[in-house]
Every structure is written in structure tokens, then in C-alpha cells.
Amino acid sequence: MAKSTLYIATGLIALAIVLFLMGQIIFAPPALILGLGLLAFCFNQMPGFKSYVFTVGVLAAVTVSMSYPQYFLGVSDFSSKKLIVPLLQIIMLGMGTTMSFKDFTDVVKMPKAVAIGILAQFIIMPLTGLTLTKIFHFEPEIAAGIILIGCCPSGLASNVMSYIAGANVALSITLTSIATLLAPVLTPFLMKNLAGAMVPVDFWAMLIDICKMIIIPVILGFTINHFLSSRISWLNKVMPLVSMLAIGLIIIVITAHGRDNLLQVGGLLILACFLHNTIGYFVGYWFAKISGLDKRSCRTVAIEVGLQNAGLASGLALAMGKLATVGLASAIFGPMMNTTGSMLASYWKERPV
């Protein structure tokens, strides 16, 4: 069943590509959307490919919102952009429910690895983003979006990918937790200094926005996990699914609102985001390696550096009133990092330390 469905899915995706090349823009999207949907179904039936289900689902969602943006802009006077912050808060609440005091006591057990990971996180990605904007010469607001994604901490996806890759999961969770708590100060500080000439950056306003978007929900989730974990054990099973759906919805909304700008700079911006993401993996790994960390921890740092909290970048772009420009990089980076992260994690899974 899965094999025949896989053939149909592959055929539909190939058909969509052919139709697109022939200029049949009207007929290509339905074939591609259906093909990606069937591909996600197939991967869910194949144990070795389950880690790609979310990635393919996100690609299908992006295709839908790029092809039919009018359905995702809002209803009547309600703009769908208003959903981004609540959805991000749900994601961060879910992240908080996975955290415990152990994540922070682990800092004492492996201070060197944590210090190296945090330094790599907040040095490599911001500077890589700045360098790419100089190379590609994007419009100021597009360029600021690339830097913004580099200045954000890692997100939940990095913990999942570290688990799949057989990396140091305890280190991954600790790095994500510490980076998230440092973000209210470091993200606006880095943005002010690296992108302040491109777009107006209000340090204190961004700090407050980050606290509302991530710190308060994370603390709430942490509190729930600490005091009620035994009573609501089902929450840990439900929240990852809810978080994935929320991430997908955020990407759909951003893509729909930024579609026109995306069509203008799409190719170059996709390339820039791909380089940003993969350079993060490569430099993060070797930064950790040169610093003397073991191979499992090097893999963890690579994943933590390469995978950013694209949802936070989107929320901050919205708070700046520039979702359709500053928010474009995060709309591309989100699906892309899940794709490359799944591939890298699966590659490392087959090559255990």
C-alpha cells in the first residue's frame, strides 16, 4: 500500500514540476500539494522516514499558502497576522513543559560544553547573517530579517533533531533553555548593533516583546511541569503535536502575507537562508571540535547553532510592523531548517558515535 502510494506521490510531484516548466501555473499547485500530502502519508508508514513527515507537511503548507494566499490573509476585518503571537506563545508553553530544574543543574556538570554552545549560538549565526546580507545586497528590511533569524536562540526543533541524531540530548535541552532565557537581552542587543542601520530597532520594546512571547509562556510551562507533571502526564504527549501544528500555521500566515515580496526575491533569499542554515551546522560543529568537545556534543552544538527559533523571529517582525519584509527570512528558514535538520539527524543516526 505504502509503496504504490509512494509511486503516485512521486508521479504527482514530477507532474507538478513539468506543468510549472510548461507555464501551466493553474494546474501545477494542486498536483504538488496532493503529491506532498501523499508523500507525508507514506513517510508516516515507513519507520526510517517518520522524521521527515513534519518537513514534508510544512512544504505542502507553504505550497498551499503561496498558491492560494487569499484564503490565509484573514476573515472580514480580522487579520491572520494576529494569530502569530498567540501561536508562538503556545509553542513556548510546550517548550516550558519539557523543562525541569535538571536542565539547569546540568550546567554545573558540563559548564565547558554549555559555554561553548552558547558562544557559538550567539556569535556564529548573527555574524553569518550579516556577512550574507553584504554578499547578496538585499533591500534593508529583507537583510534585517536575515540578521534577525541569526540573532534568535535555538528552538524545540533542535532538541528533537538531537534525539534523532543520537547526539547529547541533555546538552541540547540545556543549551536551548539557557539560550531562550538569554534571548530577551542578547537578541535586541545584537539586532541593535548589527541591523540598526537597516531598520529602526527599539532595544527595550524588543526586550519586552520577547518576554511576552517566550519568557512568560516558558515559565508558565516550567511551573506546570514542576508541580503538575504527575497529574497531567498526557500533556507531554499532546504538546509536541500542538507545537508542530502551531509552527505550520505560523509559516502559512507569514508566507501568505509576504507572498508578493517572496516572489520578487525568492530565489536569492532561499539561497541565502540555505547558506545561513548549513554554515551554522558546519561552523558550529568545528567550533565545538576545535574547543575540545566530544563527537556527540559537537553534533549537538552543530544542531543548536543551525536550527533557530524562526517563530520568535516572525513574532518580532510582526511587532516591528514589518512581517511582509523582515519576516520573510524566517518564513523560508523555518521549513528549510526542518528539511536540512531532518536529513542531517537521519545521516548521523545511521553513523552512531
Buried (B, 14 or more C-beta within 10 A) or exposed (E): EEEEBBEBBBEBBEBBBEBBEEEEEEEBBBBBBBBBBBBBBBBBBEEEBBBBBBBBBBBBBBBBBBBBBEEBBBEEEEBBBEBBBEBBBBBBBBBBBBBBEEBBEBBEEBEEBBEBBBBBBBBBBBBBBBBBBEEBEBBBBBBBBBBBBBBBBBBBBBBBBBBBBBBBBBBBBBBBBBBBBBBBEBBBBBBBBBBBEBBEBBBEBBBBBBBBBBBBBBBBBBEBBEEEEEEEEEBEEEBBEBBBBBBBBBBBBBBBBBBEBBEEBBEEBBEBBBBBBBBBBBBBBBBBBEBEBEBBBBBBBBBBBBBBBBBBBBBBBBBBEBBBBBBBBBBBBBBBBBBBBBBBBBEBBEEEE
